[in-house]
Amino acid sequence: MTNNANVNLVTGATGTVGRQIVLELLSRGHHVRALTRDPAKADFPDGVEVVRGDLADPASLGPALEGVTGLHLITFDGGLFAPLETGPEIVELAGRAGVRRITVLNGGGDTPLQSAVQAGGIAWTVIMPVEFMANALEWAEGIRADDTVREPFVGRLSAMVHEGDIGAVAAVALSEDGHGGKSYLITGPEALTIQDKADALAGARGRKIEVVELSEAQAVEQWRAAGHPEEVIGFLLEVYGNTPPEGRTPINTVAEVTGRPARTFAQWAAEHADAFRPRS
Ligand SMILES: NC(=O)c1ccc[n+]([C@@H]2O[C@H](COP(=O)([O-])OP(=O)(O)OC[C@H]3O[C@@H](n4cnc5c(N)ncnc54)[C@H](OP(=O)(O)O)[C@@H]3O)[C@@H](O)[C@H]2O)c1
């Protein structure tokens, strides 16, 4: 049954995290609106209201914000993740629409949009995940081709988090009291090396995977070939080569906020095993 008293607008809804927030709110019986710049491409289950809007053009958000009580925001514009500069206008529109709670997916440091939300008068919660388990999908093509993962810094540890758990934390913060003014660092339940992750994927798909360590120069070449902009490549070298403690130390946020344990990478691998199997 839908709880129509709470209308939630999720931006970034067609993306890795936003989609999970939409599904989690829906499963909890809340009314969910999914914002996209292109509704024709959006694919959501029945019960999700899809609305058009562009965060870089706040005037386009009027109909989407009508009656909204919970608002989830991303901090960037477009595929190259340019920081959105429209935060003050969006917060102003949200206040006028009657929004009571805002969650923000942290985009690395203090972005202008996050600062605008924190300076506004609406209860905010910052959702600050470490590395997403979904990043492992970047290995799928190589694993399907020759059973190999090619990465630099293979001994690095990551407390990577299941994107469904990020969605669950955000859904709780959007729909329940007690989370205003908090920044939630969200990790998975264990710190894993590249080899640990490859072993979990091999177990899930039933076929071995070899890990080959790349030099920094080889990694840069691979990321450029994949189309990553230079700033992203610099960021990857920094966090992979020198992962800060918060990126490699499991903490208990998921269980504390949602009441459910954080999902393991083995669970994620079982859910996505087909993506890593050779195409027949
Ligand atoms: N990958 C990681 O390990 C990691 C870890 C921690 C934090 N993060 C942060 O997570 C964020 C990326 O999240 P994600 O992976 O879920 O995103 P994503 O899968 O890349 O999806 C991007 C989403 O942004 C929407 N979008 C882009 N520009 C927009 C605009 N101008 N107006 C409205 N919607 C717009 C797109 O919607 P439409 O195209 O449908 O309009 C799409 O839903 C970044 O801020 C990153 O810093 C990532």
Ligand as a Chemical Component Dictionary entry (heavy atoms), coordinates in Angstrom:
data_LIG
# 
_chem_comp.id                   LIG 
_chem_comp.type                 NON-POLYMER 
_chem_comp.pdbx_formal_charge   0 
_chem_comp.three_letter_code    LIG 
# 
loop_
_chem_comp_atom.comp_id 
_chem_comp_atom.atom_id 
_chem_comp_atom.alt_atom_id 
_chem_comp_atom.type_symbol 
_chem_comp_atom.charge 
_chem_comp_atom.model_Cartn_x 
_chem_comp_atom.model_Cartn_y 
_chem_comp_atom.model_Cartn_z 
_chem_comp_atom.pdbx_ordinal 
LIG N1  N1  N 0  31.481 4.986  -8.051  1  
LIG C1  C1  C 0  31.856 5.053  -6.781  2  
LIG O1  O1  O 0  32.534 4.142  -6.261  3  
LIG C2  C2  C 0  31.419 6.233  -5.924  4  
LIG C3  C3  C 0  31.718 6.198  -4.552  5  
LIG C4  C4  C 0  31.277 7.253  -3.747  6  
LIG C5  C5  C 0  30.587 8.323  -4.300  7  
LIG N2  N2  N 1  30.322 8.331  -5.648  8  
LIG C6  C6  C 0  29.556 9.467  -6.182  9  
LIG O2  O2  O 0  28.346 8.970  -6.749  10 
LIG C7  C7  C 0  27.918 9.872  -7.749  11 
LIG C8  C8  C 0  27.530 9.072  -8.986  12 
LIG O3  O3  O 0  26.354 8.353  -8.687  13 
LIG P1  P1  P 0  25.831 7.184  -9.622  14 
LIG O4  O4  O 0  26.991 6.266  -9.929  15 
LIG O5  O5  O -1 24.615 6.628  -8.989  16 
LIG O6  O6  O 0  25.470 7.991  -10.958 17 
LIG P2  P2  P 0  25.374 7.413  -12.432 18 
LIG O7  O7  O 0  25.045 5.948  -12.416 19 
LIG O8  O8  O 0  26.572 7.881  -13.206 20 
LIG O9  O9  O 0  24.098 8.165  -12.994 21 
LIG C9  C9  C 0  24.068 9.533  -13.247 22 
LIG C10 C10 C 0  22.665 10.046 -12.905 23 
LIG O10 O10 O 0  22.694 11.463 -12.849 24 
LIG C11 C11 C 0  21.569 11.975 -13.528 25 
LIG N3  N3  N 0  21.890 13.328 -13.993 26 
LIG C12 C12 C 0  23.082 13.779 -14.473 27 
LIG N4  N4  N 0  23.006 15.096 -14.762 28 
LIG C13 C13 C 0  21.734 15.488 -14.454 29 
LIG C14 C14 C 0  21.031 16.726 -14.538 30 
LIG N5  N5  N 0  21.614 17.841 -15.027 31 
LIG N6  N6  N 0  19.742 16.778 -14.116 32 
LIG C15 C15 C 0  19.127 15.650 -13.656 33 
LIG N7  N7  N 0  19.733 14.450 -13.569 34 
LIG C16 C16 C 0  21.021 14.369 -13.959 35 
LIG C17 C17 C 0  21.319 10.970 -14.648 36 
LIG O11 O11 O 0  19.955 11.067 -15.003 37 
LIG P3  P3  P 0  19.366 11.073 -16.533 38 
LIG O12 O12 O 0  20.523 10.762 -17.461 39 
LIG O13 O13 O 0  18.322 9.991  -16.500 40 
LIG O14 O14 O 0  18.798 12.420 -16.703 41 
LIG C18 C18 C 0  21.631 9.643  -13.936 42 
LIG O15 O15 O 0  20.498 9.178  -13.247 43 
LIG C19 C19 C 0  29.050 10.877 -7.969  44 
LIG O16 O16 O 0  28.730 12.067 -7.284  45 
LIG C20 C20 C 0  30.240 10.187 -7.335  46 
LIG O17 O17 O 0  31.182 11.137 -6.833  47 
LIG C21 C21 C 0  30.719 7.309  -6.461  48 
# 
loop_
_chem_comp_bond.comp_id 
_chem_comp_bond.atom_id_1 
_chem_comp_bond.atom_id_2 
_chem_comp_bond.value_order 
_chem_comp_bond.pdbx_ordinal 
LIG N1  C1  SING 1  
LIG C1  O1  DOUB 2  
LIG C1  C2  SING 3  
LIG C2  C3  SING 4  
LIG C2  C21 DOUB 5  
LIG C3  C4  DOUB 6  
LIG C4  C5  SING 7  
LIG C5  N2  DOUB 8  
LIG N2  C6  SING 9  
LIG N2  C21 SING 10 
LIG C6  O2  SING 11 
LIG C6  C20 SING 12 
LIG O2  C7  SING 13 
LIG C7  C8  SING 14 
LIG C7  C19 SING 15 
LIG C8  O3  SING 16 
LIG O3  P1  SING 17 
LIG P1  O4  DOUB 18 
LIG P1  O5  SING 19 
LIG P1  O6  SING 20 
LIG O6  P2  SING 21 
LIG P2  O7  DOUB 22 
LIG P2  O8  SING 23 
LIG P2  O9  SING 24 
LIG O9  C9  SING 25 
LIG C9  C10 SING 26 
LIG C10 O10 SING 27 
LIG C10 C18 SING 28 
LIG O10 C11 SING 29 
LIG C11 N3  SING 30 
LIG C11 C17 SING 31 
LIG N3  C12 SING 32 
LIG N3  C16 SING 33 
LIG C12 N4  DOUB 34 
LIG N4  C13 SING 35 
LIG C13 C14 SING 36 
LIG C13 C16 DOUB 37 
LIG C14 N5  SING 38 
LIG C14 N6  DOUB 39 
LIG N6  C15 SING 40 
LIG C15 N7  DOUB 41 
LIG N7  C16 SING 42 
LIG C17 O11 SING 43 
LIG C17 C18 SING 44 
LIG O11 P3  SING 45 
LIG P3  O12 DOUB 46 
LIG P3  O13 SING 47 
LIG P3  O14 SING 48 
LIG C18 O15 SING 49 
LIG C19 O16 SING 50 
LIG C19 C20 SING 51 
LIG C20 O17 SING 52 
# 
